[in-house]
Amino acid sequence: MHETAVAQSIIETILVEADKIGKKPIWARISCGQFNALNDEAMQFALDVASQDTPCKGIVLEIRHIPLRASCKRCQNEFEFDIYSGTCPACGSSEFDFVPDAPLLLEEIEFEDEDT
């Protein structure tokens, strides 16, 4: 399961940051492209399992899915790829290349306030 490996890596990274500042992580946001797509429910489950017995237990995860983009070979229009259309919205051509997909990134971590 792709999500298990991703969850373990995310928890390890968050724990390093939490240790640096001495606070409990409560929320994190990751982003991923379509070729590295994650299933939201499977990812949350994998994160819950990976965070057991760590300061990350109970962390809330937000996943931002970044749409796949393509570039038309005929008119050079760059567009959000629609799997149901498969053509350039500007000229109707079906000849295009995919733009490099967005990587899987840990974008943000939120920690408990000191007053909490």
One Martini backbone bead per residue (centre of mass of N, CA, C, O) as a GRO file, in nm:
protein
  116
    1MET     BB    1   0.092   0.040   0.027
    2HIS     BB    2   0.150   0.364  -0.040
    3GLU     BB    3   0.037   0.509   0.219
    4THR     BB    4   0.219   0.381   0.435
    5ALA     BB    5   0.491   0.502   0.346
    6VAL     BB    6   0.402   0.795   0.356
    7ALA     BB    7   0.314   0.807   0.653
    8GLN     BB    8   0.586   0.735   0.778
    9SER     BB    9   0.742   0.975   0.658
   10ILE     BB   10   0.570   1.201   0.776
   11ILE     BB   11   0.604   1.131   1.075
   12GLU     BB   12   0.911   1.157   1.085
   13THR     BB   13   0.919   1.457   1.002
   14ILE     BB   14   0.736   1.570   1.224
   15LEU     BB   15   0.906   1.470   1.467
   16VAL     BB   16   1.151   1.642   1.410
   17GLU     BB   17   1.005   1.916   1.435
   18ALA     BB   18   0.885   1.874   1.719
   19ASP     BB   19   1.160   1.839   1.863
   20LYS     BB   20   1.276   2.123   1.800
   21ILE     BB   21   1.012   2.278   1.958
   22GLY     BB   22   0.838   2.113   2.174
   23LYS     BB   23   0.570   2.017   2.011
   24LYS     BB   24   0.248   1.928   1.928
   25PRO     BB   25   0.104   1.783   1.669
   26ILE     BB   26  -0.230   1.853   1.492
   27TRP     BB   27  -0.148   1.942   1.186
   28ALA     BB   28  -0.158   1.860   0.824
   29ARG     BB   29  -0.022   1.929   0.490
   30ILE     BB   30  -0.067   1.786   0.173
   31SER     BB   31   0.061   1.722  -0.160
   32CYS     BB   32  -0.062   1.601  -0.488
   33GLY     BB   33  -0.056   1.444  -0.766
   34GLN     BB   34  -0.183   1.213  -0.999
   35PHE     BB   35   0.069   1.007  -1.005
   36ASN     BB   36   0.067   1.048  -0.662
   37ALA     BB   37  -0.188   0.949  -0.560
   38LEU     BB   38  -0.424   0.966  -0.290
   39ASN     BB   39  -0.612   0.813  -0.054
   40ASP     BB   40  -0.768   0.962   0.194
   41GLU     BB   41  -0.861   0.725   0.377
   42ALA     BB   42  -0.600   0.555   0.365
   43MET     BB   43  -0.415   0.779   0.471
   44GLN     BB   44  -0.547   0.826   0.748
   45PHE     BB   45  -0.513   0.538   0.846
   46ALA     BB   46  -0.203   0.521   0.815
   47LEU     BB   47  -0.149   0.759   1.006
   48ASP     BB   48  -0.281   0.643   1.259
   49VAL     BB   49  -0.092   0.399   1.277
   50ALA     BB   50   0.192   0.552   1.263
   51SER     BB   51   0.112   0.742   1.531
   52GLN     BB   52   0.128   0.546   1.728
   53ASP     BB   53   0.309   0.614   2.008
   54THR     BB   54   0.304   0.926   1.943
   55PRO     BB   55   0.279   1.274   1.924
   56CYS     BB   56   0.084   1.231   1.653
   57LYS     BB   57  -0.153   1.146   1.785
   58GLY     BB   58  -0.445   1.273   1.617
   59ILE     BB   59  -0.375   1.383   1.363
   60VAL     BB   60  -0.456   1.606   1.109
   61LEU     BB   61  -0.531   1.556   0.758
   62GLU     BB   62  -0.447   1.731   0.460
   63ILE     BB   63  -0.542   1.695   0.112
   64ARG     BB   64  -0.389   1.815  -0.186
   65HIS     BB   65  -0.508   1.809  -0.513
   66ILE     BB   66  -0.329   1.824  -0.813
   67PRO     BB   67  -0.376   1.888  -1.118
   68LEU     BB   68  -0.338   1.790  -1.430
   69ARG     BB   69  -0.115   1.888  -1.689
   70ALA     BB   70  -0.113   2.030  -2.024
   71SER     BB   71   0.038   2.048  -2.363
   72CYS     BB   72  -0.010   2.175  -2.662
   73LYS     BB   73   0.122   2.108  -2.982
   74ARG     BB   74  -0.030   2.323  -3.154
   75CYS     BB   75  -0.087   2.596  -2.937
   76GLN     BB   76   0.057   2.581  -2.639
   77ASN     BB   77  -0.154   2.518  -2.443
   78GLU     BB   78  -0.215   2.530  -2.101
   79PHE     BB   79  -0.386   2.263  -1.917
   80GLU     BB   80  -0.636   2.108  -1.758
   81PHE     BB   81  -0.681   1.783  -1.736
   82ASP     BB   82  -0.944   1.591  -1.901
   83ILE     BB   83  -1.036   1.267  -1.914
   84TYR     BB   84  -1.321   1.314  -2.073
   85SER     BB   85  -1.185   1.470  -2.319
   86GLY     BB   86  -0.868   1.488  -2.433
   87THR     BB   87  -0.859   1.802  -2.506
   88CYS     BB   88  -0.807   2.104  -2.617
   89PRO     BB   89  -0.985   2.391  -2.527
   90ALA     BB   90  -0.876   2.584  -2.761
   91CYS     BB   91  -0.846   2.363  -3.038
   92GLY     BB   92  -0.907   2.030  -3.001
   93SER     BB   93  -0.661   1.881  -2.960
   94SER     BB   94  -0.501   1.543  -2.905
   95GLU     BB   95  -0.213   1.684  -2.892
   96PHE     BB   96  -0.014   1.607  -2.603
   97ASP     BB   97   0.158   1.697  -2.306
   98PHE     BB   98   0.272   1.638  -2.005
   99VAL     BB   99   0.322   1.794  -1.729
  100PRO     BB  100   0.483   1.794  -1.465
  101ASP     BB  101   0.414   1.660  -1.180
  102ALA     BB  102   0.327   1.691  -0.874
  103PRO     BB  103   0.458   1.653  -0.584
  104LEU     BB  104   0.513   1.513  -0.282
  105LEU     BB  105   0.409   1.724  -0.001
  106LEU     BB  106   0.501   1.885   0.291
  107GLU     BB  107   0.364   2.196   0.372
  108GLU     BB  108   0.224   2.171   0.673
  109ILE     BB  109   0.248   2.253   1.030
  110GLU     BB  110   0.065   2.214   1.333
  111PHE     BB  111   0.080   2.341   1.661
  112GLU     BB  112   0.050   2.372   1.972
  113ASP     BB  113  -0.015   2.583   2.194
  114GLU     BB  114   0.113   2.683   2.495
  115ASP     BB  115  -0.191   2.722   2.625
  116THR     BB  116  -0.291   2.402   2.577
   0.00000   0.00000   0.00000
